[in-house]
Amino acid sequence: MSDRGTYDELLAEEIQTCTEVHKAFTDTSHPCNKIVNWQKSVIPELKNVQSLQLSVAHRPEAWAGNLNDAKILFLGSNPSFSEDEIFPDYKEDWANEKLRDFGARRFEGSVERPFGANEKVDLKLRDRIYLKNGKLNEKTKVTHWNEIRGNVAAILGKDKVDVTPNKDYVMTELVHCKSREEIGVPEALSFCTEKFFHSILMATSAKLIFVLGVKPATHFRTLFRGIPDTWGMGTGSVGVWPKSNQELIEMRNSGVWTASDQLKHTIEMDLGGKTRTVVWFPRPGRPAWPRSLSGDNCPIDSEVMQVWRSKLS
């Protein structure tokens, strides 16, 4: 890793140039072997290669957003994969400086820098990846990014157009190599988090952390002690969350989804040498559990929102 750059740039570069990836590619006993080799199933050019050097395999993903200044951090299991995205691979044109630019400033894309994502466009064109043709994907937004932007706006009490991952929030994962359906994550979890997660926590000033989804909650509980049984929806948890809008109405009418019940998913923890507020929350996409923090089906009471907001100051 080069020694020039800010701390977050160098950390992003370190994750993207992780040397363990190359070891794991050929070593079947390596904990990351399964997830590193997953891309062979979707990239035909990788099926017969003996090394990732100069290959088109996607590198590990560091994070997306402003790690240094973000008020809120969203944590998932591992990044998903799009074969159509222009994304750092092992070809020579992804040199150190360009890797740092992508890793630390994912959302600062432009006509002149056609990779990552672009915040200097109308809201309807935000949260879209740059395709290999150098243009934003006009067909679909990234669901994960779009939903999180909307919820950040609700938490901060702003319009959706006025929040940005370049300042307000950051998204990262426990495991940084890509796959779909979290293939290979359980095997790589301990190894990857030990290698990078503490450094990410040390680098971010975010005081409010959302752990998104059942599987990330399960993984999170294996990494940290003292998490109450009522937190989250993972293995070992007795936490409760409405599974549909109708169930949300029924639970509220029955008095079993009060602010007190909702706050069972919010805990205080020491992470990265700082006290953080950690919230379990359904992940974007499926299943369709109530998770929009705006509108009639918002599953969170204003009292709970105020608690979260109080942690940001």
VOKELO-677342 format. One record per residue (C-alpha): residue number from 1; residue in one letter; x, y, z. Coordinates in steps of 0.2 Angstrom, whole numbers, padded with zeros to 4 digits, always signed. Each point is the difference from the previous one (the first is absolute). Layout:
N
+-----+------+-------+-------+-------+
!  nr ! rest !     X !     Y !     Z !
+-----+------+-------+-------+-------+
! NUM !    a !     X !     Y !     Z !
...
+-----+------+-------+-------+-------+
***
This chain:
313
+-----+------+-------+-------+-------+
!  nr ! rest !     X !     Y !     Z !
+-----+------+-------+-------+-------+
!   1 !    m ! +0000 ! +0000 ! +0000 !
!   2 !    s ! +0006 ! +0017 ! -0004 !
!   3 !    d ! +0004 ! +0012 ! +0014 !
!   4 !    r ! -0008 ! +0016 ! -0007 !
!   5 !    g ! -0017 ! +0005 ! +0003 !
!   6 !    t ! -0012 ! +0004 ! +0015 !
!   7 !    y ! -0004 ! -0014 ! +0012 !
!   8 !    d ! -0017 ! -0004 ! -0007 !
!   9 !    e ! +0008 ! -0001 ! -0018 !
!  10 !    l ! +0014 ! -0011 ! +0006 !
!  11 !    l ! -0012 ! -0011 ! +0009 !
!  12 !    a ! -0012 ! -0001 ! -0015 !
!  13 !    e ! +0015 ! -0005 ! -0011 !
!  14 !    e ! +0006 ! -0013 ! +0013 !
!  15 !    i ! -0017 ! -0009 ! -0001 !
!  16 !    q ! -0001 ! +0001 ! -0019 !
!  17 !    t ! +0018 ! -0007 ! -0001 !
!  18 !    c ! -0002 ! -0013 ! +0013 !
!  19 !    t ! +0014 ! -0013 ! -0003 !
!  20 !    e ! -0011 ! -0014 ! +0009 !
!  21 !    v ! -0011 ! +0000 ! -0016 !
!  22 !    h ! +0014 ! -0007 ! -0010 !
!  23 !    k ! +0004 ! -0013 ! +0013 !
!  24 !    a ! -0018 ! -0005 ! +0002 !
!  25 !    f ! -0002 ! -0002 ! -0019 !
!  26 !    t ! +0011 ! -0016 ! -0001 !
!  27 !    d ! +0000 ! -0006 ! +0018 !
!  28 !    t ! -0016 ! -0010 ! +0004 !
!  29 !    s ! +0004 ! +0000 ! +0018 !
!  30 !    h ! -0001 ! +0019 ! +0001 !
!  31 !    p ! -0015 ! +0007 ! +0009 !
!  32 !    c ! -0003 ! +0012 ! -0015 !
!  33 !    n ! +0002 ! -0013 ! -0014 !
!  34 !    k ! -0019 ! -0003 ! -0002 !
!  35 !    i ! -0004 ! +0019 ! -0002 !
!  36 !    v ! +0015 ! +0004 ! -0010 !
!  37 !    n ! -0004 ! -0013 ! -0013 !
!  38 !    w ! -0018 ! +0004 ! -0001 !
!  39 !    q ! +0003 ! +0012 ! -0014 !
!  40 !    k ! +0005 ! -0015 ! -0011 !
!  41 !    s ! -0019 ! -0004 ! -0001 !
!  42 !    v ! -0005 ! +0016 ! -0008 !
!  43 !    i ! +0016 ! +0006 ! -0009 !
!  44 !    p ! +0004 ! -0013 ! -0014 !
!  45 !    e ! +0018 ! +0007 ! -0002 !
!  46 !    l ! +0004 ! -0005 ! +0017 !
!  47 !    k ! -0004 ! -0019 ! -0002 !
!  48 !    n ! +0017 ! -0006 ! -0005 !
!  49 !    v ! +0011 ! +0013 ! +0007 !
!  50 !    q ! +0014 ! -0005 ! +0012 !
!  51 !    s ! +0003 ! +0017 ! +0008 !
!  52 !    l ! -0010 ! +0016 ! +0002 !
!  53 !    q ! +0014 ! +0011 ! -0006 !
!  54 !    l ! -0005 ! +0011 ! -0015 !
!  55 !    s ! -0017 ! -0008 ! +0001 !
!  56 !    v ! -0018 ! +0007 ! -0002 !
!  57 !    a ! -0005 ! -0006 ! +0018 !
!  58 !    h ! -0008 ! +0014 ! +0011 !
!  59 !    r ! +0011 ! +0005 ! +0014 !
!  60 !    p ! -0006 ! +0001 ! +0018 !
!  61 !    e ! -0011 ! +0015 ! +0003 !
!  62 !    a ! +0005 ! +0011 ! +0015 !
!  63 !    w ! -0016 ! +0011 ! +0003 !
!  64 !    a ! -0011 ! +0012 ! -0009 !
!  65 !    g ! -0002 ! +0018 ! +0007 !
!  66 !    n ! +0010 ! +0011 ! +0011 !
!  67 !    l ! +0008 ! -0011 ! +0013 !
!  68 !    n ! +0009 ! +0015 ! +0009 !
!  69 !    d ! -0015 ! +0012 ! +0003 !
!  70 !    a ! -0015 ! -0011 ! -0002 !
!  71 !    k ! -0013 ! +0002 ! +0014 !
!  72 !    i ! -0008 ! -0017 ! -0003 !
!  73 !    l ! +0008 ! -0017 ! -0005 !
!  74 !    f ! -0009 ! -0014 ! -0008 !
!  75 !    l ! +0007 ! -0017 ! +0002 !
!  76 !    g ! -0004 ! -0015 ! -0011 !
!  77 !    s ! +0007 ! -0018 ! -0003 !
!  78 !    n ! +0010 ! +0002 ! -0016 !
!  79 !    p ! -0002 ! +0010 ! -0016 !
!  80 !    s ! -0010 ! -0007 ! -0014 !
!  81 !    f ! +0006 ! -0001 ! -0018 !
!  82 !    s ! -0005 ! +0008 ! -0017 !
!  83 !    e ! +0009 ! -0006 ! -0015 !
!  84 !    d ! -0005 ! +0015 ! -0009 !
!  85 !    e ! +0008 ! +0013 ! +0012 !
!  86 !    i ! +0017 ! +0008 ! -0004 !
!  87 !    f ! +0008 ! -0006 ! +0016 !
!  88 !    p ! +0019 ! -0001 ! +0006 !
!  89 !    d ! +0007 ! -0016 ! -0007 !
!  90 !    y ! +0018 ! -0007 ! -0001 !
!  91 !    k ! +0004 ! +0008 ! -0017 !
!  92 !    e ! +0014 ! +0012 ! -0001 !
!  93 !    d ! -0011 ! +0016 ! -0002 !
!  94 !    w ! -0006 ! -0001 ! +0018 !
!  95 !    a ! +0016 ! +0007 ! +0008 !
!  96 !    n ! +0002 ! +0005 ! +0018 !
!  97 !    e ! -0006 ! +0018 ! -0002 !
!  98 !    k ! -0016 ! -0005 ! -0010 !
!  99 !    l ! -0004 ! -0014 ! +0013 !
! 100 !    r ! +0001 ! +0013 ! +0014 !
! 101 !    d ! -0011 ! +0012 ! -0009 !
! 102 !    f ! -0013 ! -0014 ! -0003 !
! 103 !    g ! +0001 ! -0007 ! +0017 !
! 104 !    a ! -0001 ! +0016 ! +0010 !
! 105 !    r ! -0010 ! +0010 ! -0011 !
! 106 !    r ! -0012 ! -0012 ! -0008 !
! 107 !    f ! -0014 ! +0013 ! -0003 !
! 108 !    e ! +0010 ! +0013 ! -0008 !
! 109 !    g ! -0001 ! -0006 ! -0018 !
! 110 !    s ! -0002 ! +0012 ! -0015 !
! 111 !    v ! +0001 ! +0001 ! -0018 !
! 112 !    e ! +0019 ! +0002 ! +0002 !
! 113 !    r ! +0000 ! -0014 ! +0013 !
! 114 !    p ! -0012 ! -0013 ! -0006 !
! 115 !    f ! +0000 ! -0013 ! +0014 !
! 116 !    g ! -0008 ! -0002 ! +0017 !
! 117 !    a ! -0016 ! +0010 ! +0001 !
! 118 !    n ! -0004 ! +0019 ! -0003 !
! 119 !    e ! -0008 ! +0012 ! +0012 !
! 120 !    k ! +0001 ! +0015 ! -0012 !
! 121 !    v ! -0016 ! -0006 ! -0009 !
! 122 !    d ! -0019 ! +0001 ! +0003 !
! 123 !    l ! -0006 ! -0011 ! +0014 !
! 124 !    k ! -0008 ! -0012 ! -0013 !
! 125 !    l ! +0018 ! -0004 ! -0007 !
! 126 !    r ! +0008 ! -0002 ! +0017 !
! 127 !    d ! +0003 ! -0017 ! +0008 !
! 128 !    r ! +0005 ! -0008 ! -0017 !
! 129 !    i ! +0016 ! -0008 ! -0005 !
! 130 !    y ! +0011 ! +0005 ! -0014 !
! 131 !    l ! -0001 ! -0014 ! -0014 !
! 132 !    k ! +0015 ! -0006 ! -0010 !
! 133 !    n ! -0005 ! +0012 ! -0014 !
! 134 !    g ! +0004 ! +0015 ! +0012 !
! 135 !    k ! -0018 ! +0005 ! +0002 !
! 136 !    l ! -0012 ! -0001 ! +0015 !
! 137 !    n ! -0012 ! -0015 ! +0001 !
! 138 !    e ! -0016 ! +0009 ! -0006 !
! 139 !    k ! -0010 ! -0016 ! +0002 !
! 140 !    t ! +0001 ! -0003 ! +0019 !
! 141 !    k ! +0006 ! +0007 ! +0016 !
! 142 !    v ! +0010 ! -0010 ! +0013 !
! 143 !    t ! -0014 ! -0004 ! +0012 !
! 144 !    h ! +0011 ! -0001 ! +0015 !
! 145 !    w ! +0007 ! +0017 ! -0003 !
! 146 !    n ! -0017 ! +0008 ! -0004 !
! 147 !    e ! -0009 ! -0007 ! +0015 !
! 148 !    i ! +0014 ! +0005 ! +0012 !
! 149 !    r ! +0000 ! +0018 ! -0007 !
! 150 !    g ! -0019 ! +0002 ! +0003 !
! 151 !    n ! +0002 ! -0007 ! +0018 !
! 152 !    v ! +0015 ! +0012 ! +0003 !
! 153 !    a ! -0011 ! +0015 ! -0006 !
! 154 !    a ! -0013 ! -0005 ! +0013 !
! 155 !    i ! +0012 ! -0002 ! +0014 !
! 156 !    l ! +0008 ! +0017 ! -0004 !
! 157 !    g ! -0017 ! +0008 ! -0003 !
! 158 !    k ! +0005 ! +0005 ! -0017 !
! 159 !    d ! -0006 ! -0002 ! -0018 !
! 160 !    k ! +0007 ! -0015 ! -0009 !
! 161 !    v ! +0009 ! +0012 ! -0013 !
! 162 !    d ! +0009 ! +0008 ! +0014 !
! 163 !    v ! +0009 ! -0015 ! +0008 !
! 164 !    t ! +0016 ! -0007 ! -0008 !
! 165 !    p ! +0012 ! -0015 ! +0004 !
! 166 !    n ! +0013 ! +0013 ! -0004 !
! 167 !    k ! -0003 ! +0008 ! +0017 !
! 168 !    d ! -0015 ! -0008 ! +0010 !
! 169 !    y ! +0002 ! -0019 ! +0000 !
! 170 !    v ! +0011 ! -0015 ! -0005 !
! 171 !    m ! -0003 ! -0018 ! -0005 !
! 172 !    t ! +0012 ! -0014 ! +0003 !
! 173 !    e ! +0000 ! -0019 ! +0004 !
! 174 !    l ! +0007 ! -0012 ! +0012 !
! 175 !    v ! +0008 ! -0010 ! -0015 !
! 176 !    h ! +0007 ! +0010 ! -0015 !
! 177 !    c ! +0001 ! -0013 ! -0014 !
! 178 !    k ! -0015 ! -0001 ! -0011 !
! 179 !    s ! -0013 ! -0013 ! -0003 !
! 180 !    r ! -0019 ! -0003 ! -0001 !
! 181 !    e ! -0011 ! -0007 ! +0014 !
! 182 !    e ! +0014 ! +0002 ! +0012 !
! 183 !    i ! +0009 ! -0015 ! -0007 !
! 184 !    g ! +0017 ! -0003 ! +0009 !
! 185 !    v ! -0004 ! +0013 ! +0013 !
! 186 !    p ! -0001 ! -0012 ! +0015 !
! 187 !    e ! +0017 ! -0008 ! -0004 !
! 188 !    a ! +0009 ! +0017 ! -0003 !
! 189 !    l ! -0009 ! +0010 ! +0014 !
! 190 !    s ! +0012 ! -0002 ! +0015 !
! 191 !    f ! +0016 ! +0002 ! -0011 !
! 192 !    c ! -0006 ! +0015 ! -0010 !
! 193 !    t ! -0007 ! +0010 ! +0015 !
! 194 !    e ! +0015 ! -0003 ! +0010 !
! 195 !    k ! +0010 ! +0007 ! -0014 !
! 196 !    f ! -0010 ! +0015 ! -0004 !
! 197 !    f ! -0015 ! +0004 ! +0011 !
! 198 !    h ! +0009 ! +0008 ! +0014 !
! 199 !    s ! +0010 ! +0012 ! -0012 !
! 200 !    i ! -0017 ! +0005 ! -0008 !
! 201 !    l ! -0007 ! +0004 ! +0017 !
! 202 !    m ! +0015 ! +0010 ! +0005 !
! 203 !    a ! -0001 ! +0010 ! -0015 !
! 204 !    t ! -0018 ! +0005 ! +0001 !
! 205 !    s ! -0008 ! +0013 ! +0011 !
! 206 !    a ! -0017 ! -0008 ! -0002 !
! 207 !    k ! -0009 ! -0001 ! +0016 !
! 208 !    l ! -0016 ! -0009 ! -0006 !
! 209 !    i ! +0003 ! -0017 ! -0009 !
! 210 !    f ! -0014 ! -0010 ! -0008 !
! 211 !    v ! +0003 ! -0019 ! -0002 !
! 212 !    l ! -0011 ! -0005 ! -0015 !
! 213 !    g ! -0009 ! -0016 ! -0001 !
! 214 !    v ! -0001 ! -0017 ! +0009 !
! 215 !    k ! +0016 ! -0008 ! -0006 !
! 216 !    p ! +0011 ! +0015 ! +0004 !
! 217 !    a ! -0008 ! +0000 ! +0017 !
! 218 !    t ! +0004 ! -0018 ! +0002 !
! 219 !    h ! +0018 ! +0004 ! -0005 !
! 220 !    f ! +0001 ! +0015 ! +0011 !
! 221 !    r ! -0005 ! -0010 ! +0015 !
! 222 !    t ! +0014 ! -0012 ! -0003 !
! 223 !    l ! +0013 ! +0014 ! +0000 !
! 224 !    f ! -0006 ! +0010 ! +0016 !
! 225 !    r ! -0005 ! -0006 ! +0017 !
! 226 !    g ! -0013 ! +0007 ! +0011 !
! 227 !    i ! -0013 ! +0003 ! -0013 !
! 228 !    p ! -0018 ! -0002 ! +0008 !
! 229 !    d ! -0011 ! -0014 ! -0006 !
! 230 !    t ! -0013 ! +0013 ! -0005 !
! 231 !    w ! +0011 ! +0008 ! -0013 !
! 232 !    g ! +0000 ! -0004 ! -0018 !
! 233 !    m ! -0008 ! -0015 ! -0009 !
! 234 !    g ! +0015 ! -0011 ! -0001 !
! 235 !    t ! +0004 ! -0017 ! +0007 !
! 236 !    g ! -0001 ! +0000 ! +0019 !
! 237 !    s ! -0012 ! +0016 ! +0000 !
! 238 !    v ! -0018 ! +0001 ! +0006 !
! 239 !    g ! -0002 ! +0017 ! -0009 !
! 240 !    v ! -0016 ! +0004 ! -0008 !
! 241 !    w ! -0004 ! +0010 ! -0015 !
! 242 !    p ! -0016 ! +0001 ! -0011 !
! 243 !    k ! +0001 ! -0010 ! -0015 !
! 244 !    s ! -0013 ! +0010 ! -0010 !
! 245 !    n ! -0010 ! +0016 ! +0000 !
! 246 !    q ! -0015 ! -0009 ! +0006 !
! 247 !    e ! +0010 ! -0008 ! +0014 !
! 248 !    l ! +0007 ! +0017 ! +0004 !
! 249 !    i ! -0018 ! +0006 ! +0003 !
! 250 !    e ! -0006 ! -0015 ! +0010 !
! 251 !    m ! +0016 ! +0001 ! +0011 !
! 252 !    r ! -0003 ! +0019 ! +0003 !
! 253 !    n ! -0019 ! -0003 ! +0004 !
! 254 !    s ! +0005 ! -0014 ! +0012 !
! 255 !    g ! +0012 ! +0011 ! +0009 !
! 256 !    v ! +0015 ! -0011 ! -0004 !
! 257 !    w ! +0009 ! +0012 ! -0011 !
! 258 !    t ! +0003 ! +0015 ! +0011 !
! 259 !    a ! +0015 ! +0011 ! +0000 !
! 260 !    s ! +0007 ! -0010 ! +0014 !
! 261 !    d ! -0002 ! -0016 ! -0011 !
! 262 !    q ! +0009 ! +0009 ! -0014 !
! 263 !    l ! +0014 ! +0005 ! +0011 !
! 264 !    k ! +0004 ! -0017 ! +0004 !
! 265 !    h ! +0009 ! +0000 ! -0017 !
! 266 !    t ! +0011 ! +0015 ! +0005 !
! 267 !    i ! +0015 ! -0003 ! +0012 !
! 268 !    e ! +0015 ! +0009 ! +0005 !
! 269 !    m ! +0017 ! -0008 ! -0003 !
! 270 !    d ! +0019 ! +0004 ! +0000 !
! 271 !    l ! +0006 ! -0002 ! -0018 !
! 272 !    g ! +0016 ! +0006 ! -0006 !
! 273 !    g ! +0004 ! +0009 ! +0017 !
! 274 !    k ! -0016 ! +0010 ! -0001 !
! 275 !    t ! -0017 ! -0002 ! +0008 !
! 276 !    r ! -0012 ! -0003 ! -0015 !
! 277 !    t ! -0019 ! -0002 ! -0002 !
! 278 !    v ! -0003 ! -0016 ! -0010 !
! 279 !    v ! -0017 ! -0004 ! -0007 !
! 280 !    w ! -0006 ! -0016 ! -0008 !
! 281 !    f ! -0011 ! +0004 ! -0015 !
! 282 !    p ! -0007 ! -0010 ! -0015 !
! 283 !    r ! +0011 ! +0000 ! -0016 !
! 284 !    p ! -0005 ! +0009 ! -0016 !
! 285 !    g ! -0008 ! -0011 ! -0013 !
! 286 !    r ! -0008 ! -0016 ! +0006 !
! 287 !    p ! -0009 ! -0006 ! +0010 !
! 288 !    a ! -0013 ! +0014 ! +0000 !
! 289 !    w ! +0000 ! +0004 ! +0018 !
! 290 !    p ! -0005 ! +0018 ! +0005 !
! 291 !    r ! +0016 ! +0010 ! +0000 !
! 292 !    s ! -0004 ! +0017 ! -0008 !
! 293 !    l ! +0003 ! +0014 ! +0012 !
! 294 !    s ! -0012 ! +0011 ! -0009 !
! 295 !    g ! -0019 ! -0002 ! -0005 !
! 296 !    d ! -0015 ! -0008 ! +0008 !
! 297 !    n ! +0009 ! -0017 ! +0003 !
! 298 !    c ! +0015 ! +0006 ! +0009 !
! 299 !    p ! +0004 ! -0013 ! +0014 !
! 300 !    i ! +0008 ! +0012 ! +0011 !
! 301 !    d ! -0008 ! +0012 ! +0012 !
! 302 !    s ! +0006 ! +0018 ! +0001 !
! 303 !    e ! +0006 ! -0002 ! +0018 !
! 304 !    v ! +0012 ! -0013 ! -0007 !
! 305 !    m ! +0006 ! +0011 ! -0014 !
! 306 !    q ! +0003 ! +0013 ! +0013 !
! 307 !    v ! +0011 ! -0012 ! +0009 !
! 308 !    w ! +0010 ! -0004 ! -0016 !
! 309 !    r ! +0002 ! +0019 ! -0004 !
! 310 !    s ! +0006 ! +0004 ! +0017 !
! 311 !    k ! +0015 ! -0012 ! -0003 !
! 312 !    l ! +0006 ! +0010 ! -0015 !
! 313 !    s ! +0005 ! +0016 ! +0010 !
+-----+------+-------+-------+-------+
***
